[in-house]
Amino acid sequence: MKRLSIVLAVTEGAAYLHASVGAAIAVSADLDMEAEFFVVAPASKETAAREQLSAWTHLHVFVRDTESLAQLYNCGADGATGDAILFLREGVLLQKEVLQALYKALAADEHICAVGPFTNRTVYEWQYLNAERLAADGVEPSAALKRSWTEPTDSLFLENFALLVRRDVFDGAGRFCTDFPWVGGEDIDLSFRLKCRGYQLLRVPVYLPHIDTELYRVCDMVRTKSRPLLLQAWGLDIGLPESLWQKALMAIDWQQDPSLIHATCRSVLLRAPLVSIFLMTYNRPAYFREALESALAQTYPNIEIIIGDFGTDDRTEQLVQGYLADRRIRYVRDRTNSPKEEHHLLFEPLAQGDYIQWLMDDDMLLPDKLTLMVDAFLRHPNVTLVTSQRGVIDAEGHFMGMWNVPMSLHGSYEVLSGTDIGKTALMECSNFIGEPSIVLYKCTGDIKIAETIVAKGHQFLVDIAMWLHFLAQGDCVIFTQALGLCRRHGAQESAQRNGPIHAIVEWKKLMEEYRDSNILSEENYHRGLQKIKELSKRYVPLSHTVEPYLRQALEDCYNL
């Protein structure tokens, strides 16, 4: 292979186009082979792209009226004359050593048709490297890879953020399938078609950085949009945890009858644990509909949705009737006017899932939440609780920003010590772990833990009290991207006059419960009390407006 064609697609609004093109041109100019360069951009991003490319007048720039990455890449390939094509996404910074390693791996055997590196930003885990965490620990990403992998390894599929492929094989396989209307899925489909032709794909232990300010965007729709197409073509449900379907598909003989591939893919569904979603609602049918729709929109396929309606009117019940044809849904109406702290009792005998997801009727789940969180549980057996950063919306559903955790997170997610997270929460008096709608936890006989916590007298901090219970028993995963949306509006308990005072009192109670434990040492307990005293000071001037018992409890906190 003596000639290289580089095809770079504009996918990030051209914000990183100048950096990507500059790096690729510098590398190609330093190669011992002839290289040609093509940039392909959607028409919607043409103006921004040409501004970024003004320094390179000799570049081949193609513009197409499409947002489909498959169509953009195929357009660039139309002009390619090289023996191999390197497909690049905007934001990827090409490096000479990496390209040389990819070329060496591709040329090692004629049956090897495509190779790819690792990066810090991928949709899937297959080629993912948490370079941000490594850098924070003082470890160079490429060096870390070389310690783990001494040679290129066989790959189930390769993502096309940086894909080096033999041009004749790429053309012979029919190129990228243009049925994929956006970004995502077309690379898995191409990989599978190449494997069915008897070719080998390799992950090469080298690292390419992928820069993007939207690395942890609020909502990623890749799985949602590509899922039905991959289901139809291969029987593969990418809404399932990646660790499950990777393991199953790696054992496939890809040159067998395609029906066997479909059967293997379908069999993965049988291994997916059931997730029980508890949707609690009270006289908020408009919010409830949005919450329910977000549960039904989960890419994770194995769910049950148990609706607990505690409303005093029939609006929600009437609305639910239009959904009951979906066999995943069970509806229970509670007409007993039971106190709020007993509402969870309705769900306990009904849940059949391996994992529990609470959903308040004014919150929403983002589509990949359960897929990613269940996968984290399966990859890390010592984890007892999985959460994420969360987005915040207002009463009308307008996005207000992120509610960030008070610590540095690196990469897609971090696996952290549960006791360390619990200590930070207690000493900061902050439930940064999240509301019930954000957290996923295992159903290990602890589904009744909420009952126990309420029995201890917690009413305003039931959620963090539950999380501390799980954090004391194992590790915690925190996803850096938002996987749920929490709504802020005036009808919430936390927004009521006495809410903050109740919370302060219960934080003190929690500290006493975990005093001298694996979460809170005696020293940290006393430091945490100082935090309680500081918080109390803000509300003492308002104590005359609350009930005598609450006023006394607040004064006790202030006089610590």
Protein Blocks (a to p, Z undefined) as FASTA:
>chain_A
ZZdcdddddfegommmmmmmmmmmmmmmmpcbdcdddddddfklmmmmmmmmmmmmkbcc
dddddfbfklmmmmmmmmpcbfbdcdddehiacdfklmmmmmmmmmmpmklmbdcdddfb
dfblklgccfklmmmnopafklmmmmmpmbdcddfbdcfkbccddfklmmmnopaafkbm
beehjlmmmmmmmmmnopacddddbddddddfklmgfbdcklmmmmmmmmmmnopafkbc
fklmmmmmmmpcfkbcfklmmmmmmmmmmmpccdddddddehilklmmmmmmmmmmpmbl
bdcdddddfbfbfklmmmmmmmmmpmkbccdddfklpafklmmmmmmmmpmbfbdcdddf
kbccdfklmmmmmmmmmmmmmbcbdcdddddddfkopafbjcddfbdcehjbdcddfklm
mmmmmmnopafkbpfklpccddehjlmmmmmmmmnopaklmmmmmmmmmmmnmccdddfb
dcbdcdddfkbmklpmklmmmmmmmmmmmmmmmgoiaklcfklmmmmmmmmmmmmmmmmm
mmmmpcfklmmmmmmmmmZZ
